Amino acid sequence: MTADKHLQSWQERFEMAEAMQPLLGKLYRNQGVEVVLYGKPLLNASTIEIIKSHRLVRRHVGEKLRLRESFPFVEALSKLAVKQCKVDIGKLAINYWREHSDASQVEAYMSQALASAIDHEDNQQARDVVLYGFGRIGRLLARLLIERTGVSNKLCLRAIVLRGGRKGDLEKRASLLRRDSVHGPFNGSVEVDEENNAIIANGTYIQVIYANSPDEIDYTKYGINDALVVDNTGIWKDEAGLGLHLKSNGATKVLLTAPAKGAIKNIVYGVNENDILDEDTIVSAASCTTNAITPVLKAVNDKYGIVNGHVETIHSYTNDQNLIDNYHSADRRGRSAPLNMVITETGAAKAVSKALPVLEGKLTGNAIRVPTPNVSMAIISLNLNGETNKQDMNEYLRNVALCSELQNQVDFTESTEIVSSDLVGSRYAGVVDSQATIAEGNRTILYVWYDNEFGYSCQVVGVMQKMLGLHYQSLPVA
């Protein structure tokens, strides 16, 4: 009987998750509403992923959230005229069930909690996006933009710009989008239109343009206007180089997916995106490491104050390194990446001050490249103004991850078994490993995991939205 009981419970959860999926899809496609569960996105989630997301709630708040308790909230949400926002049904459901014993008041409760997004007039216009370069970050950005295809989508991927154009190039590019050794297969269909030099992914028509220089393209010939060009090449990092993009017809703004040089603003989404002004035409999304550590550093500094510290990055190897020993202009990077740990420099610690000026001159940093293809870790050693201990520090960072303005950047894990491969696909800028936290007196050492490809790409999308004036409420606020 016990075995039957467990199987029956599983089947009930499975059926409930299946019933959620079409509602979640319609909410996004028709109303621009993205549903999350304690920060975990449910859009395009599989049945098993929805079930797992519910199981994780207990780790966050110490209470179970059953699918039969959350389903009424998804159902009620589908009946409300809510538009263009992100809704955390986990937080809404937990708060509701703490005070109610049945679901009779769910719709009224939701109407009140989401009042600011109901019948919201959406005046935001869809904007064209061009990916200049189609490497690791470029392809992940494409995946993120394509997964949000729908009438409510405001970031429209219109073109990819590449160098070359040799025979068979288009099919090879499409193949790299279909399959990824780290992040798995593309969730959908990818076709090639050879005649018109385009890729069609889940119905999104993406023009492929070949060019040798950013200033030689007329985007308007492809129906692309007022576009944001996202430069993923890393070739141009200053205003003069990146400014070449703006000489092409149809391009009006440029975002660099690497640290910039000179006076270009380095933006860490969630920390200083409000520094972006309407008149800014060139912006940098900083580096993956800067994005991983800055939100955590901001949180710690806000509560305790940081006197000084050191950041050691344990970073997966990148395409810049050699597979086997060969010449490289940088020290040590010529040695085989899959076979060696390689000490190298990182400007991430110093770059933090561009997003968080209060930490100017307070941090040093270094990096070790290690033989893993993705997911990195920052070990942050800090001297604080105030005193703390492991329990207090972890409790504070848990609350930051759940309830603060940084909840979309900072994640928190209590797992004693988590390793780097478990974080592949994490959408957060950084994940605090609470089991590794060391804190005593005015000193603390924090271990922060981050998917240096996918998590960073999610941060880049946030900067893209800000640059184009696209704003989405996150509800409930706390």
N, C-alpha and C positions, 0 to 999 in steps of 0.2 A: 504493500500500500504506500509506503514512504517513497519508493521509486516512482510510482505512478503519480504521486502528488507533485514531485519535482518536475516531471515531464509535462504534466498538465499546466503547471505554472509557467514553464518555459514557452509552451505553445501559445498561452494567453498573451505573454509579453511580445512574442514574435508577431502575432496577429495585430496587436495594438500598434506596434511599430510600423507594420505594413500599412495600416490605416492612416497613419500620420503622413507618410511620404507624399501622397498626392496633394494633401492640404499644404504641406510645406512648400512644394514646388509652385503651386498656384499663388500662394501668398507672395512669393518673390517675383514670379513672372508677371503677375497682373497688378500688384500693388507696391512692389519694391520693398517688401518687408522681409528681412532676413531674420530667421528664428535661430536662437542659440540656447544652449542649456549650460548655465554657469560658464559662459564663454566658449563652449565647444560648439562649433557651427553644425547645424543640422541640415543645411542646404546641400542637396546631392549626397547626403549620408546614406550608407547602406542600412538595411534592417539591423544587422549586428552592431554597426557603429552607433545607432540610436540607442540600442539596449545598453551598450557599454557606457555611453555618456550618462545614462541614468544611474548606473552603478557607481560612477565616480562622485556623484553628489554627496554620498555619505562621507567620503573622505574630506570634502570641503566643509560641510556644516554639521557632521555628526548625526544626520538624520537620513533615513531612506526617502527616496522619491520614486514611487512606482509609476509605471507607464499609465496605469488607469487613473492616477492622480494628475498627471500632466496632460493627458489627452484632452480633457475638457477645456483646457486653456488654449490648445491649438485649435480646437473646434470653435471656441468663442472668438478667437482672433480672426478666423476665416470669415466670420459674420460681421465683423466691425469694419468700418471704412477707414482703416489705418493705412497710411501711406509713407513710403520713403523713410524707413527707420530700422533699427536693429532691436529686437525684442528678446529679452532673456526670460523664457517661460519657466525656467528652473527657479529663479529668484521669486517670480510672481507666485508660483505654485507653493513653494515652501512657506512664504509669508502668509498666503491664504489659509493653508491647512493648519497653521498654528492657531488660527482663531475660528475656524469653521469645521463642522463635522460632515457636511455634505456639499454637493456641487451646485446647489440651487442658486447661489449668489455669484457664481463665477463670472457670468457675463457682465453683471452690474459692477463687480469689482474690477474687471478688465477695462470697462468703459471709463471708470474713474482714474485708474492707474495710467492709462494710455491716452488721456484726454488731449494732450498737446499734439498728438499725431493723428487724431481722428478728424476726417474731412480737411486734412492739411492740404492747402493749395500748393501744388508742386510747380514752381516756376523755373526749375532748373532744366536747362537745355542739354541734350546729349552732345558730347564733345568727341572729336576725332583724336585718336591716339596712333602714333607711329612708333614702332620698335626699331631703332637703328642699331643693328647687331642682333644676332640670334644664337648666342652661346648659352651657358648655363642659366644665367639670370633672365636673358631674353625669352627663352623657351618657357621658363616657369611663370614669368609675367603673362605670357600668352595663355598658358593654362588657366591662370587666375582670372584673366579678363574673359576668356571664352566660357568658363563655368558660370558666369553671371549673365549670359546672354538672355535677353527677354525685353519686353516692351518697356520695362521700367529701368533697364540698364542705361546708365549715363556715360560710361566709359566705353567707347566704341573702338575696338581694335580694327583699324582700316588697312594698315600696311606694315610690311617688314622690309627693311633696307639691308642689302647684303653687298659685299664685294664679290667680284668674279662673274659667275654666270655660265660656267662650263656645262657641257652636255651632261645631263643626269643630275644636275645640282638641285633642281626643284624637288625631285622625288627623294633625294637624300635628306633635304631639309625637312620634308614632310615626315619621313621615317624617324628622324630624331625627335620630332614632336610626338609621334605615336608611341615611341618606346623610350624608356629611360632606365638605365641600370640601377639608379639609386631610388628614384621616386615612382617607378613602376609604369604601367601602361597608361596612356591617355584615356580619360573617362569619356569615351564617345567615339565619333567617327571622324577620320581625317582623309580627305580626298584631294587630288591634284587636278587642276585645270591647266594643262600644258599649253593649250592654245592661247589663253589669256594671261599666262604666267601668274597663277594664283593658287592659294591653298584654301580649301573650304573645310572648316572644322566645326562640327555641330551646327552647321548652317551659317556660321560666320564666314563671310567672304573676305579673305585677306589678300590684298594685292602684294606680290613680291616684286620689289624694285631693286635693280642692280645699279650701283653707283660707286665711284671711286673717291668722291669727296662730298661732304655734307652740303655744300653750297651749289651743287649742280642739278638738283632735282626740282621739278615743277609738280608739286603735289596736287595742284588744282586740276591737272590733266586727268587725274584719277578720281576726281570728285571729292578730294580731301581739302578741307578748309579750316583755318584757325586751329591748327593741330598742335598738340603737345608731342614733341619728339623726345622719346626716352632713349638716351645714348647709353648703350650697354657695352660699348667697345673698350672703354678705358683709354683710348688713344688720345683724346683731347680732354684736358682737365682744367684749363684756364679759360678766362672770358674770351680771349681772342680765338682760341680753337673752337670752343663750344658755340661761340657767336656765329660761326660759319653756317650752322643750321638755320639761323634766322634769315639768311640771305636767300633761302629757297622759298619760292612762292607757296603759300599755304601753311607754313610753319610759323607759329607765333610765340611758343614757349619751349624751353629745353630743360629736361631733368637728367642729371648725370647719376648713374648708379655706382658711384665710387666717390671717395673723398675728393673735394675740389681744391684747387689752389687759388691764392689771391683773396679777393674780397667776396667771392661767391658764398652765399649762405649755405652752411651744412646743416641739414634738417634731420632731426630724429623725431619721427612721428610719435605723438603722445607727449613730447617734452617741449619742443619749441616750434611746432608747426604754425603757431600764430605769428611768428616772425615773417612769414611769407606775406608779402603785400601784393595787391592787384598789379602793380607796375613791375614786379619782379619777373623777368623773362628767362633767367638762367638760375637754376637751383640745383644743389647736390643733396642726395639722400644719404650722404656719409657712407661709412663702411658697415659691413655686417657686425663686426665686433663693437664698433661705437654704438650701433643700435641695440646690441645685446646688453651692454653694461650701463649705458646712460640712464635708462629708466630706473634700474635698481639703485644706482648711485644717487639719483635725485630723491628717491624714496628714503634712503638712509640719511642723506644730508638734511632732508626736511625735518626728520625727527631727532636725530642725534647730533648733526653737524660733523663734517669731515675735516680733520686737521690736515692729514696727508695720507697717501697710500700708494700701493703698487698693484698693477694688473698684469698677471701672467696669462697669456692666451695659449691654450693647447688647441691648435687649429688643424683641421683636416687639410691634406694637400690640395693644391689647386692646379688649374691648367697652365699656370705660369711656370710650374716646376717641370723637371725632366723625368720621364719614366725610367730611364737608365742614365748613368753618368754621362754628361756631355757639357759642352761649354754653356755658361750662363753669365750674364754681365753682373748679376748680384752675387754677393758672397754666399757660399754654401748651397745656394739653390740649384746649382748644376748637378748636385749629387742625386741619386735615384730616390724619388719621392716615395715609392711603395716599399723601399727597403730601409729607410733611415728616418730617425728623428732629426730634424734640421732646425737649429737655432737661427732665427731671423728677426728682423726689426718689425715693429708695428707702430704706427702713429696714432693708434686708436685712443690710448690713454690721454695724449695731449689733445686729440681732436674732440674729446668730451667737452672741453671748455668752450668750444664753438657753439655747442648746443646748450651748455650749462655753464655760463661764465663764472659763477660763484666758485667753481673748482679750478679756475685758472692757476697753473703752476703748482697744484697740489698732488698731481698723480704722475707716476712714471710707469713705463710699460715695456714688455718684451713679448716675444712669441716663439713657440716651438711648433713647427709643422710636423705632423705625425702621419703614419701610414694608414689612414682611414679616408674614404672618399667624401664623406659628408658628416656633419654635426661636430661642433667644436665646444670648448669649455673655456670660460674665463674664471680664473682664481683671483678674487679681489681681496687684498689685504689692506685693512684700513685702521687708522688711529682716529678715534672719535672724540668729540668734545664731551659727550655724555657717557655714562656707564650703562652696560647692558649684560645680558647673559644669553645663552643659546635659546632657552625657552621664550624669553621676551622678544628676541630678535626674530625668531621664526614666527611667532604669533603675529607680530607686526607685519612681516612680509606676506603672510597668508592673507591678512586683511587687505593689504595693498593689491594682491592678486584677485581678490574677490569683489571688493567694494569701492575701490578708489578710481580716480581718473586714469590711472595707469593699468587698469584691469585688462585692457586689450593688448598691452605690451608685456606684462609680467605674469608668468605662470608659476605655479608652486607645486612641488611634489614631495610626498612623504615616503615614497617607495624606498625600501632598503635594497632592491634588486635592479633598479633602473640602470641601463648602460646607454652608450651613445646611440646605437641603432634604434633604440626605442623612441628616440626623439625625431627620427626622420619624418618630415611632414608636419612638424609642429608649426603652428601659425603665429606663435608668440615671438617677440623679439628676444626674450630670454626666459629660462625656466630655473627658478631657484631650487637647488637640491638641498632640502632642509636637513637631511640626515648627515650631510657633510659640514654643516655650519659649525664654526668655532667662534665662540664669543665669551669674553671674560674681561671685566673691568671696562677700560676704554678701548679695547682692541677687538676686532672681529675679522674673520676670514669667511668669505662667501663663495660658494661654487655655483656658477651660473652656466647651464647648458644652453646651446642655441643651434638651430638648424641654420647654418651660415648661408644656405641657398634659399630654402623655402620660407623660413621665418623672415629673412631679410626681404624677400620679394613681397611678402604681405605688407611690410613696413613701407616699401616703395609705392605700393598701390595707395596707401593712405596719403602719402605726399602728393601723388598724382591728383587725387580727389581735391586736396586742399589747394593746389595750384590752379585748378580749374573752377574753384568756387563751389564745389559740390559738398554738401553737408548732410549728414544723416544723424538723427537723434539716436542715442542709446538709452533704452528704457527697460526696467525702471532706472532712475538716476542713481540710486544707491543700492 
